[in-house]
Amino acid sequence: MSAQHLDSSDASATKAPDIRDLERFLYAEARLLDEQQWPEWEALFTDDGEYWVPATPGQPDGINHQSIMYETKLLRAVRLKRYSHPNAISLQPLPRSVHVLSNVMLDEFDGADGSCVVNSRFIMFQYRRDEQHTFGGSCTHRLVMTPAGYRIASKRVDLVNCDAAMENILICF
């Protein structure tokens, strides 16, 4: 992270966002996931937005390497529709979750278009059918400013144990 990414001496450039605004956005996203408000969560993404959970530490991309999850708008829509489909017996009941976020940092900021890269740490508890699972790691959001506010152009979730054997992951991080 370099200082030039975080502020600009050019008076015509967009001012760097307040970290509290970025935190509020991430907290709101986590709440939508915990409350299973899938259409509202999906609306946070840009049309070309990607959601990616790498399968190995330091994985360079989600297209040329196997991933735990790599979703574009179409794949997210398929998964989210499945969550609410009455014939998806394997998903009944849906898991409940709690996301705890911390260490929200602005890593990069582009004053020309207002886009930014935000890194955070998380712990997510998931409960379903008398079993609780704990996941932890870091998230890297690339956010773009739109007339409706920030939207997610990409979300990368690096699980601490991404290369470990794990059961099916049923909910988003």
Stockholm file with secondary structure:
# STOCKHOLM 1.0

chainA/1-173         MSAQHLDSSDASATKAPDIRDLERFLYAEARLLDEQQWPEWEALFTDDGEYWVPATPGQPDGINHQSIMYETKLLRAVRLKRYSHPNAISLQPLPRSVHVLSNVMLDEFDGADGSCVVNSRFIMFQYRRDEQHTFGGSCTHRLVMTPAGYRIASKRVDLVNCDAAMENILICF
#=GR chainA/1-173 SS CCHHHHCCSCTTSCCCCCHHHHHHHHHHHHHHHHTTCHHHHHTTEEEEEEEEEESSTTCCCSSSSCEEEEECHHHHHHHHHHHHCTTCGGGCSCCEEEEEEEEEEEEEECTTTCCEEEEEEEEEEEEETTEEEEEEEEEEEEEEEETTEEEEEEEEEEETTTTSCCCCCCSCC
#=GC SS_cons         CCHHHHCCSCTTSCCCCCHHHHHHHHHHHHHHHHTTCHHHHHTTEEEEEEEEEESSTTCCCSSSSCEEEEECHHHHHHHHHHHHCTTCGGGCSCCEEEEEEEEEEEEEECTTTCCEEEEEEEEEEEEETTEEEEEEEEEEEEEEEETTEEEEEEEEEEETTTTSCCCCCCSCC
//
